[in-house]
Amino acid sequence: MAAVAVGGVLGGSARYVLGLTFPTPRGTFPLTTFAINVSGAFLLALLLVYVLEIWPPTRYVRRPFAGVGFLGAFTTFSTWMVDTDRLLGHGHYTVAALNVFGSLSAGLAATVLGPAIGRVALARRLRLAARHGHARRYGWWVR
């Protein structure tokens, strides 16, 4: 639970700082939220490949801290919907629709791309290990 809590504090703080650093003007496409959510979807999908298929098993750091805590707090459905509600409330229906469907499409694409890139990295790592006569699947930290 501590790993999730620390990850959540760091992820939520990073998201908050990015929102302050790159504010979205009223009535415009919420690019900051879009970029955060799409990059977070990609990173979470990529992380899961590493956690489940590449790195050695661990109980505390990778999945609870990074996946659930950090990326769970970094990417938020609620901010996406609040942005959409504000756009609708101010009569920006086209931008609101673009926000909903664009974020959903880009998020799904990022979720497909993350594991694909992770598995390419795994295949490359295994080919290099086989070429050099190393049978181990994990990195130098596992002996």
Disulfide bonds with the S-S distance in Angstrom:
none
